[in-house]
Amino acid sequence: MEKLENMMLNRRQALALGVSGAASLALAACGGGSSDGGATAADEAVEATVTVWGPQEDQSDDNGNWLQTECEAFAAEHPDWTLTFKYGVCSEGDAKTNIGTDPSAGADVYMYANDQIPDLLKAGGIAELGGSTLDAIKANNSETTVNTVTYEGAVYGVPFTGNTWFMYYDKSVFSDEDVKSLDAMLEKGKVAFPLDNSWYIASFYVANGCTLFGEDGGDAEAGFDFSGDKAAAVTDYLVDLVANKNFANGDVGTNADAKAFFSGTWDYEKAVDAYGDNLGIAPAPSITIDGEPKQMKAFAGSKAVGVNPAGALYGTHPEVAVALAAYLGGTDAQQAHYELRSIIPTDVNITVDDALAQAQMDTMDHASIVQPLQADMGNYWTPAESMGKELVAGTVTHKNAAEKTEAMNTSMNTSAVQ
C-alpha cells in the first residue's frame, strides 16, 4: 500500500488528499488524480509558486481584478502557505488547446468550458476531484450542474457559472401563471421558438421521456432514445404547434411581433429592446401531451475551475492546487464574480437580485438536462435539425409523424455505440 502511494504522492499528501495508493497509481497512469484539497485546521508549511490562468476580463482593473483578489484572499486564509501567484490569460474556451498542447507547461489551476473535459482528460491535463471538495460541489450545486462536470462517473472541476437557455417574454401580454404553460401562452400572444435549431428542439422530446445516453447522459452504450409512442407523441404535438397562428419559428429578431422568445444571457439586450419595462424572464414552460403537463428541459453546460495534474504544483503540493480550485469556484468567489462581472453563479447558497440571473439558476436547477459529453453526441445534431426544418416546412404531418420520428431516431443511432 505505502509503496504504491509513494509512486505518486508522499504519505502526508496522500492522507491529506484522501487518495488510496492504488487509485493514485491508476489515475496517474491515465493523466488524472483524485483529491479533496481539504485543508486541516493548521496547514503544514508550504512554499510554492502557483500558476493560474483565467480570462482577461477577470484580471482587469475595470472588473475589480477578480482573479488576483480571490487568489490573495485564498492565501490569507492559509497563513502557513507562502504562495507566489503567476497569472496567465486564457479564456475558458481556449483551455483545451492551451492546456492540452503541453499540460506540463500549463497552469496549475485554470478555467474551462465543461464540454472540453474529454479532450482535457485525454491530454492528461485535468484531475479528478474527490473527498471534501466533491462533497462541497454536490452540496452547493444542483444535480444538473454537478452532472455538467461529471464524465464517466468522475467529477473533474468546480463549476462557477451555467450555460443554458430560457424564455424572455412581454409581461403586459403574459401573466406569471401563463408563462408556466406554453399552451396557455399561445392563447394570448405570439411565441417564437427556434424549432429548426437542434440545441433547442430536444427540450420537447426530453419533456416526454426521451433520453440521450441514459437518464443522466452518462451511459455511452444507451445511445439516443427518441423512439416509440413517447417520441411520436411529441412530434404530433409539434405538428400542431407549427400550425398554430400564434407560433413562429425563430426569435424576436426574425419575428418582430413575437411576445416571447427563447435564448440565453447573450440575447438580454435584444430582449430589453423588444419589451422594455415589460420584460419578463423565466425558465422554459411546460407543454401539454396526452392531457398532462410536461416540463420542457434545455440543454445545460457550465464553466468550471480545473486542476492540472501535470502541472509543477500538483507534483509537490496537490493539496494547494485543489484547495485553490475549490476556493475560486466557492460561494464567496462566485458572489464576487456576480457583483463585479455579472457572472451568474451556480452556487445555490447565493441569492441573486435580478430576473436574468434567477431565470438561469432556476433553469439549471429544474428545467434542464446536461448536454452529454459523449463522443457520439455528434450524431444527434443533424437528424434533430432536419426534423425541425421538416416540421417548419410542413413535410412532417400527423399521418407520417411516427415514421419520421423513428427515422430520426435511427439516424441518431446509426453510428452510436450500441
Secondary structure, 3 states (H helix, E strand, C coil): CHHHHHCCCCHHHHHHHCCCHHHHHHHHHCCCCEECCCCCCCCCCEEEEEEEEECHHHHCHHHCCHHHHHHHHHHHHCCCEEEEEEEEECCHHHHHHHHHCCHHHCCCEEEEEHHHHHHHHHHCCCCEECHHHHHHHHHHCCHHHHHHCEECCEECCEEEEEECCEEEEECCCCCCCHHHEHHHHHCCCCEEECCCCHHHHHHHHHHCCCEECCCCCCCHHHCEECCHHHHHHHHHHHHHHHHCCCEEECCCCCCCCCCEEEECHHHHHHHHHHHHHHEEEECCCEEEECCEEEECCEEEEEEEEEECCCCHHHHHCHHHHHHHHHHHCCHHHHHHHHHHHCCCCCCCCCCCCCHHHHHHHHHHHHCEEECCCCHHHHHCHHHHHHHHHHHHHCCCCCCCHHHHHHHHHHHHHCCCCC
